[in-house]
């Protein structure tokens, strides 16, 4: 395989740069070294699959095929991200609802009409949102589950003193939201100040004009935050209904 921009020799040289972190991790922390190997193994498999299915999606450019890809992406993201089996279904439901609602609104606003389901836009936008939601849902549900398990008596105490269900759950919800969204809020506050976001660079490298790239970055940043909040809210609601 030969790229128009990167030669095979250049690719090999870039891959050899991995020797530095691999050597350091192997020397200092074997556990981190093994996790790095697993992470790169998964990354290689994902890149291979992307290289196989994206040409098919772009060539067919079918709304139903795009939606099927979205559901499969959500399923894989939920299974790989959920630390506990009982989190998988709530995560899938939350991510599905949020991606279709928020992602659909963004696609309709930016491209409108049938263009919203064009594979060139649908796949990158939905893929970006699913990735953001998977990270926040995993962190939020994990924090929420730990808080509920570790401080279950607090919930019983609040309910016993007349608090409504939502009021009694508020301390656990605050914990989940803080753990899930604090890193993202910090990242948004420094966006563009210490480096150009990868998404913005990708748009520029793809030939998008500067103004349109900035507007799309704004839209997708807002969409990722809104969809992450909505997906976590739906997931927590479903999780509580299962233990109610």
URHU-V823867 format. One record per backbone hydrogen bond with DSSP energy under -0.5 kcal/mol. NH is the residue of the N-H (numbers start at 1). CO is the residue of the C=O. If there is no record, write none. Layout:
BEGIN
{{NH CO} {NH CO}}
END
This chain:
BEGIN
{{3 6} {7 5} {11 7} {12 8} {13 9} {14 10} {15 11} {16 12} {17 13} {17 14} {18 15} {19 16} {20 17} {21 17} {22 18} {23 19} {24 20} {25 21} {26 22} {27 23} {28 24} {29 25} {33 29} {34 30} {35 31} {36 32} {37 33} {38 34} {39 35} {40 36} {41 37} {42 38} {43 39} {44 40} {45 41} {46 42} {47 43} {48 44} {49 45} {50 46} {51 47} {52 48} {53 49} {54 50} {56 52} {57 53} {58 54} {59 55} {60 56} {61 57} {66 62} {67 63} {68 64} {69 65} {70 66} {71 67} {72 68} {73 69} {74 70} {75 71} {76 72} {77 73} {78 74} {79 75} {80 76} {81 77} {82 78} {87 84} {88 85} {89 85} {90 86} {91 87} {92 88} {93 89} {94 90} {95 91} {96 92} {97 93} {98 94} {99 95} {100 96} {101 97} {102 98} {103 98} {103 99} {104 99} {104 100} {105 101} {106 102} {107 103} {108 104} {109 105} {110 106} {111 107} {112 107} {115 112} {116 113} {117 114} {118 115} {121 118} {122 118} {123 119} {125 121} {126 122} {127 123} {128 124} {129 125} {130 126} {131 127} {132 128} {133 129} {134 130} {135 131} {136 132} {137 133} {138 134} {139 135} {140 136} {141 137} {142 138} {143 139} {144 140} {145 141} {146 142} {147 143} {148 144} {149 145} {150 146} {151 147} {152 149} {154 151} {155 151} {156 152} {157 153} {158 154} {159 155} {160 156} {161 157} {162 159} {163 158} {168 164} {169 165} {170 166} {170 167} {172 169} {173 169} {174 170} {175 171} {176 172} {177 173} {178 174} {179 175} {180 176} {181 177} {182 178} {185 181} {186 182} {187 183} {188 184} {189 185} {190 186} {191 188} {192 195} {193 190} {194 190} {201 197} {202 198} {203 199} {204 200} {205 201} {206 202} {207 204} {208 203} {213 209} {214 210} {215 211} {216 212} {217 213} {218 214} {219 215} {220 216} {221 217} {222 218} {223 219} {224 220} {225 221} {226 222} {227 223} {228 224} {229 225} {230 226} {231 227} {232 228} {233 229} {234 230} {235 231} {236 232} {237 233} {238 234} {239 235} {240 236} {241 237} {242 238} {243 239} {244 240}}
END
